[in-house]
């Protein structure tokens, strides 16, 4: 496996050198990884990428070749390079497990380690989290819109490189996709591999009928014909039916389905369904593809489209959206204690919440639904017999909770540099994601104009944040 330790932004090295030169290499720090807004304008995100974070930390080692390169750069002393040569991760990492619905501003990953170790791993942690979470969230939005209709992930050729494509198939499966067209990812990650045919097979033949017949003879047990190369209703569907009648059925094979990849999918699917049914192929499926996302899926379903499966690629593996994950220092060691730190901005959304913290989720005992999350100081005890959620930005908004179960969301991943977490398989993560997603209220899952989910600060943490903001502004009271 290629050593990816140098997946480090250069300024991480220059800051690490500053800490080293100042004699602070053993000083502990606490960093939070979180995101500020939900992607896609939605009501949630699905946490992913922790598997890659674990692999990165496990294999963190700056090699002799890396040292030689940094020496050539010419900005680092031999003492600092010797330090890097022996560096490994010795700190603690806590994280919310993969597949969990997560929300803005709550720490998804928390790192407590000496400041150089914690600083150098920032870029890889963000890369892994941002990509994994984006794909899993995109897949969940699409599969949720599709309901019981299986969605196949077809996005490999639209992804940003081979590694990105393989990762996207994996995270899309966790997010709810039924399988992938990416054979490499299917092999590596134990994902069902799926596929139909391309237009080139049809256009390469002398006729559409011959193309379908050749395909049927070669793949009789998995015959899904792509019917929109020339004319879906006048040519494609009739030729598919003809091949089914002349070859598949007489030889004991099932006419599995057709795929439509262009045109008015709602209209064409309804017409195609009627044509298939009139010929007795009532159990032949219709697969629709062509840049589908959660909004177009909802729209064509509202129009009565006949769909048995969906192929989706661009809007999962190559989404134009992004997850704005950030990694911020929230506490620094002083006299053996982690002291809160804050970054204050003219933009209120960029003013971070200070201190070493924990995140808790409240579940309604009557319905099982998640009622909201609270971020609290690490040493706070959350009561189990009544709690009031208070909006951190509009304090007049309160929600009093009774009859709930409270769960700490983050779990230990590394302690003192040792891995203590068993990364679940892709299939286990998919099932866990399904279970946790079912606990989120439907109103929060809406593709458009979702209801906001409560993510509040404890009274103690909110008071600390306000105090530190006022002190940073040179004011004594608030």
LINLIN-V200094 format. One record per pair of residues at least 24 apart in sequence whose C-alpha atoms are under 6 Angstrom apart, sorted by the first residue. I is the first residue (numbers start at 1). J is the second residue. If there is no record, write none. Layout:
i: [I | I]
j: [J | J]
This chain:
i: [5 | 7 | 8 | 12 | 16 | 26 | 27 | 27 | 28 | 28 | 28 | 28 | 29 | 29 | 29 | 29 | 29 | 29 | 29 | 30 | 30 | 30 | 30 | 30 | 31 | 31 | 31 | 31 | 31 | 32 | 32 | 32 | 32 | 32 | 33 | 33 | 33 | 33 | 33 | 34 | 34 | 34 | 34 | 34 | 34 | 35 | 35 | 35 | 35 | 35 | 36 | 36 | 37 | 39 | 43 | 43 | 43 | 44 | 45 | 45 | 45 | 46 | 46 | 46 | 46 | 46 | 46 | 46 | 47 | 47 | 47 | 47 | 48 | 48 | 48 | 48 | 49 | 49 | 49 | 53 | 89 | 90 | 90 | 91 | 91 | 92 | 92 | 92 | 93 | 93 | 94 | 94 | 94 | 94 | 95 | 95 | 96 | 96 | 99 | 99 | 100 | 130 | 130 | 134 | 135 | 135 | 135 | 136 | 136 | 136 | 138 | 139 | 139 | 139 | 140 | 140 | 141 | 142 | 142 | 143 | 145 | 149 | 149 | 150 | 150 | 151 | 151 | 151 | 151 | 151 | 152 | 152 | 152 | 152 | 152 | 153 | 153 | 153 | 154 | 154 | 154 | 155 | 155 | 155 | 158 | 158 | 159 | 159 | 168 | 174 | 174 | 196 | 199 | 209 | 213 | 223 | 224 | 224 | 224 | 225 | 225 | 226 | 226 | 227 | 228 | 255 | 256 | 257 | 257 | 257 | 258 | 259 | 259 | 259 | 260 | 261 | 261 | 266 | 266 | 269 | 269 | 270 | 270 | 330 | 330 | 331 | 359 | 359 | 360 | 360 | 360 | 361 | 361 | 362 | 362 | 363 | 363 | 364 | 365 | 365 | 369 | 369 | 370 | 370 | 372 | 372 | 373 | 374 | 374 | 374 | 375 | 376 | 376 | 390 | 391 | 392 | 392]
j: [60 | 124 | 123 | 120 | 116 | 114 | 114 | 115 | 113 | 114 | 115 | 333 | 112 | 113 | 114 | 115 | 331 | 332 | 333 | 111 | 112 | 329 | 330 | 331 | 110 | 111 | 328 | 329 | 330 | 107 | 109 | 110 | 327 | 328 | 107 | 108 | 109 | 326 | 327 | 105 | 106 | 107 | 108 | 325 | 326 | 104 | 105 | 324 | 325 | 326 | 104 | 105 | 104 | 323 | 444 | 445 | 450 | 103 | 101 | 102 | 137 | 99 | 100 | 101 | 102 | 133 | 136 | 137 | 98 | 99 | 100 | 133 | 98 | 129 | 132 | 133 | 128 | 129 | 132 | 125 | 417 | 416 | 417 | 416 | 417 | 414 | 415 | 416 | 413 | 414 | 410 | 411 | 412 | 413 | 410 | 411 | 409 | 410 | 429 | 433 | 433 | 323 | 325 | 323 | 171 | 172 | 316 | 171 | 172 | 175 | 316 | 172 | 175 | 316 | 175 | 176 | 294 | 293 | 294 | 176 | 294 | 308 | 309 | 178 | 309 | 177 | 178 | 309 | 310 | 311 | 177 | 178 | 179 | 180 | 311 | 180 | 312 | 313 | 181 | 312 | 313 | 313 | 314 | 317 | 314 | 318 | 317 | 318 | 317 | 429 | 430 | 224 | 229 | 239 | 243 | 256 | 256 | 257 | 258 | 258 | 259 | 258 | 259 | 260 | 260 | 284 | 284 | 284 | 285 | 286 | 286 | 286 | 287 | 288 | 288 | 289 | 290 | 300 | 305 | 305 | 306 | 305 | 306 | 354 | 355 | 355 | 408 | 409 | 407 | 408 | 409 | 406 | 407 | 405 | 406 | 404 | 405 | 404 | 403 | 404 | 439 | 440 | 439 | 440 | 454 | 455 | 455 | 455 | 456 | 457 | 457 | 458 | 461 | 456 | 456 | 456 | 457]
